[in-house]
Each structure stands twice: as C-alpha cells, then as structure tokens.
C-alpha cells in the first residue's frame, strides 16, 4: 500500500497544528481544556478523521459530540487560513489507541521499579 505523498503529509500536519491552535485560542468552553489532537487521517477527498484524546475525566462521547457540532466553525476558520480551493469535512473521533498506549507505558514503568 502506498504511503501519503509529502505534500499531503504537510497538509495534514498544517491542519493538525491549526486545529490545535484553534482549540486553545478560539474556544472558550472549559470542557475542551486539555483536549489533544493525536492524529489526522484522510478518507478520500471528502472527509478528514480527527482523532482526539482528553486526559481529564470528561465523557469521551460528550466531548466528541460537542467537537462535531463545532466542526463547521473549525472548517470555516481553516478555509480562511489555508490557501486551498476545497477542504474536506471534519469528523472528530475518540482515540482509544492513545489511551491504551498510556496503559502500556504505565505497565513498563511498573516493571522497572523493584
């Protein structure tokens, strides 16, 4: 299977950087404090999957629903910031793999201590 071309990788990195900045600066909702964008993947030309994780105790389902309701606002701001003719729609999803990686790291730390 072919990897992403360099231009697409730069585009996805720019989207991730801009969305992270927007979450920190543009959104005044305290529920999103600590929300991190862990990765972004394309699904054709029409959709971007934005994987998020929140280290706090907020409900993952509620967090993702709120972010998906705000997706048109983020899309509008991204269109203004990026010089592209069209931008794919955003779909936020909870990153369970990131959560599991933290558990694995904790188990490794526990093995190191005598």
QUITA-V714567 format. One record per residue. N is the residue number from 1. SS is DSSP state (H for helix, E for strand, - for the rest). PSI is psi as a letter, one per 20 degrees, with the letter a starting at -180 (999 if undefined). NEAR is the number of other ideal C-beta (glycine too) atoms within 12 Angstrom. Layout:
BEGIN
n=N ss=SS psi=PSI near=NEAR
n=N ss=SS psi=PSI near=NEAR
END
This chain:
BEGIN
n=1 ss=- psi=p near=3
n=2 ss=- psi=q near=5
n=3 ss=- psi=r near=9
n=4 ss=- psi=p near=16
n=5 ss=- psi=q near=11
n=6 ss=H psi=h near=10
n=7 ss=H psi=h near=11
n=8 ss=H psi=h near=20
n=9 ss=H psi=g near=17
n=10 ss=H psi=g near=14
n=11 ss=H psi=g near=25
n=12 ss=H psi=h near=28
n=13 ss=H psi=h near=19
n=14 ss=H psi=g near=22
n=15 ss=H psi=g near=33
n=16 ss=H psi=g near=28
n=17 ss=H psi=g near=19
n=18 ss=H psi=g near=29
n=19 ss=H psi=h near=39
n=20 ss=H psi=g near=26
n=21 ss=H psi=g near=18
n=22 ss=H psi=g near=29
n=23 ss=H psi=h near=31
n=24 ss=H psi=h near=18
n=25 ss=H psi=h near=12
n=26 ss=- psi=h near=20
n=27 ss=- psi=p near=23
n=28 ss=- psi=j near=12
n=29 ss=- psi=p near=19
n=30 ss=H psi=i near=13
n=31 ss=H psi=h near=24
n=32 ss=H psi=j near=30
n=33 ss=- psi=p near=16
n=34 ss=- psi=j near=19
n=35 ss=E psi=p near=34
n=36 ss=E psi=q near=26
n=37 ss=E psi=o near=35
n=38 ss=E psi=h near=27
n=39 ss=E psi=r near=26
n=40 ss=E psi=p near=32
n=41 ss=E psi=q near=24
n=42 ss=E psi=q near=24
n=43 ss=E psi=n near=15
n=44 ss=- psi=b near=11
n=45 ss=- psi=i near=14
n=46 ss=- psi=i near=13
n=47 ss=E psi=p near=19
n=48 ss=E psi=p near=33
n=49 ss=E psi=o near=28
n=50 ss=E psi=o near=39
n=51 ss=E psi=p near=29
n=52 ss=E psi=q near=41
n=53 ss=E psi=q near=28
n=54 ss=E psi=p near=30
n=55 ss=- psi=i near=17
n=56 ss=- psi=a near=16
n=57 ss=- psi=k near=10
n=58 ss=- psi=q near=23
n=59 ss=- psi=p near=13
n=60 ss=H psi=g near=25
n=61 ss=H psi=g near=16
n=62 ss=H psi=h near=20
n=63 ss=H psi=g near=32
n=64 ss=H psi=g near=29
n=65 ss=H psi=g near=19
n=66 ss=H psi=g near=26
n=67 ss=H psi=h near=35
n=68 ss=H psi=h near=23
n=69 ss=H psi=h near=19
n=70 ss=- psi=i near=28
n=71 ss=H psi=g near=28
n=72 ss=H psi=h near=16
n=73 ss=H psi=g near=21
n=74 ss=H psi=g near=37
n=75 ss=H psi=g near=28
n=76 ss=H psi=g near=17
n=77 ss=H psi=h near=23
n=78 ss=H psi=h near=32
n=79 ss=H psi=h near=20
n=80 ss=H psi=h near=15
n=81 ss=H psi=h near=19
n=82 ss=- psi=p near=23
n=83 ss=- psi=m near=11
n=84 ss=- psi=q near=17
n=85 ss=- psi=g near=8
n=86 ss=- psi=q near=14
n=87 ss=- psi=q near=29
n=88 ss=- psi=r near=28
n=89 ss=E psi=q near=23
n=90 ss=E psi=p near=37
n=91 ss=E psi=o near=27
n=92 ss=E psi=q near=36
n=93 ss=E psi=q near=29
n=94 ss=E psi=p near=30
n=95 ss=- psi=n near=27
n=96 ss=H psi=h near=17
n=97 ss=H psi=h near=17
n=98 ss=H psi=h near=23
n=99 ss=H psi=g near=20
n=100 ss=H psi=h near=15
n=101 ss=H psi=h near=16
n=102 ss=H psi=h near=18
n=103 ss=H psi=g near=14
n=104 ss=H psi=g near=14
n=105 ss=H psi=g near=14
n=106 ss=H psi=h near=14
n=107 ss=H psi=h near=13
n=108 ss=H psi=h near=12
n=109 ss=H psi=h near=11
n=110 ss=H psi=h near=11
n=111 ss=H psi=h near=10
n=112 ss=H psi=h near=9
n=113 ss=- psi=p near=8
n=114 ss=- psi=999 near=4
END
